Every structure is written in C-alpha cells, then in structure tokens.
Amino acid sequence: MPRSQDSEERELLGERLRTARRDAGLTLREAARALGVSAGTWSAVENGRTRLSAARLDAAAHLFGTTADNLRGAPAAPPRGHWRDFPPLRLAAPLTGALEAFVELGYHGATIRDVAHRAGLSVAGVYHHWPAKQDLLVALMDLTMDDLRERCRAARAEGDGPVERFTGLIECLALYHTHRRELGFIGASEMRSVEEPQRTRIAEARREVQRMVDDEVVEGCRRGLMTTPLPREAARAVVTMCTALPQWWSPKGGYSPEVVARQYVGFARDLVRLAS
C-alpha cells in the first residue's frame, strides 16, 4: 500500500530532527529529557511514526539551535548578505547556556551546572559532548572572531580609499559590539581565561582585525588624508573604544546600534585627525 503524503512528511521531518539533534551534540535520550518526552516517544518522532505538536517543534528547534521552518524544510534563509545585517543569534543549546552563564557569572564563576540549567540540559548531557568548560569558552571565542573577521573584511572591501575603508571598519566594529554585545563582552573580558595553545591562535585573530584598522590609518597618514602623529596608537585607541561598547551599551538605553555606530565613526575620525 503506498504511503500517504502525511507519512512522507513525518518521515522527512523526523530525519531533519535527527540530523539537527546530532549536529547539536545531543543523544536521543538527552533530547527527549530536555523536551519532556520519553526516549521511546522521541525515537518514534525521529522515525516518522508519530506527529509532533507545533509547540514541541518550536522547543526542539530552540534546543538544537535552528528554526522550526528549517526543520519543516521551508526554503532556507539566504546567507548573510551584508555585514550590517544581524539576524537573531542561534546557537546550539549548550553554547547558549554557556554564553548566558559566562556573561552573568564570569567564566570562573560559572559551573557546568549553571550552563546546563540555562541550556535546559542535564550536567551529564553537557559533559557528554563538551568534555570541559574550557571547550565551551573556546567555541564561543572562535564563533565571535570568525564572524567579526568576516564582517570586517566585507566592510573594508566596500571602501574606496583609506578613509572610506577606515570608517567602514569602525562602523562594523561598533555595530558588532552592540548587536552581538554578549559575544563581544566575553571576547573582551574572558581572553585571560583561554588556555594555550588556543589563546595564541585566538589572539592572532584579534590582531588581524587590529591590523586592518592600523593599515588604513597608516595609509591615510601617508597620503596626507589623516594627520595624527601617532597612527598606530590612534588606531589602537579607536579599536579599544569599540570593543569596550559591551561594557555599557544596552538595548534598553536611548541609543540604537546604528546611532552608536554613527557616533563612534565621528569619534574615530576626530582621533585620527582627518584632514579638512
């Protein structure tokens, strides 16, 4: 007897759920426990033998760091098209829990139990795929620097000449450290907690971003477009100014990320003494 369309759709959804669960680093039992169902029920869901309510599908999507539309097989959103675009941050549940715990309690103050509580998982569930708290911190640092470098490269590439490239980089840094303030806060405050050899590798990624700004200020001074007598020091001050934004900026305050970015571009132009 041919399968019904409904059966085929349940099987496809089950396959996507299984893949998303594995990508999130969760066992079937861990996922079932976090979602409040038995392992047998969740196994039936993943094998397309039972329906899944919309509410539980949303819960599963959150747990696995994806969206319900993606799990249903809706057309995927296109890749980020512009460095100014900041869609909602979606992380696998253990990384979401780690980010929240590290921001609130600090890396050394947070325990795996704190991470697990915020992730909606058991302590064993977190340890099963993340052997140490340090692994979670490094993963968050890598995610931050990979995203920031990609955006900075794109912002720089849009500019025509050192002044445009410089202002694009500063706008990018300011937008990132407001829209992604939690990641920016961890990146600025917990670098001291990263152990070797990962610290050296991540520090080099940070230096790459600094060099992008350094190079544009040095070139701007060479061409007489900027007049600061200390180009590298001025570039360092500008970047530090941007990376400090997560320490005070809040979405509950009076300035949007876009307004702050415009303000900081103005501050940066003054620091490098743009020629009139």
Secondary structure, 3 states (H helix, E strand, C coil): CCCCHHHHHHHHHHHHHHHHHHHCCCCHHHHHHHHCCCHHHHHHHHCCCCCCCHHHHHHHHHHHCCCHHHHHCCCCCCCCCCCCCCCCCCCCHHHHHHHHHHHHHCCCCCCHHHHHHHHCCCHHHHHHHCCCHHHHHHHHHHHHHHHHHHHHHHHHHHCCCHHHHHHHHHHHHHHHHHHCHHHHHHHHHCHHHCCCCHHHHHHHHHHHHHHHHHHHHHHHHHCCCECCCCHHHHHHHHHHHHHCHHHCCCCCCCCCHHHHHHHHHHHHHHHCCECC
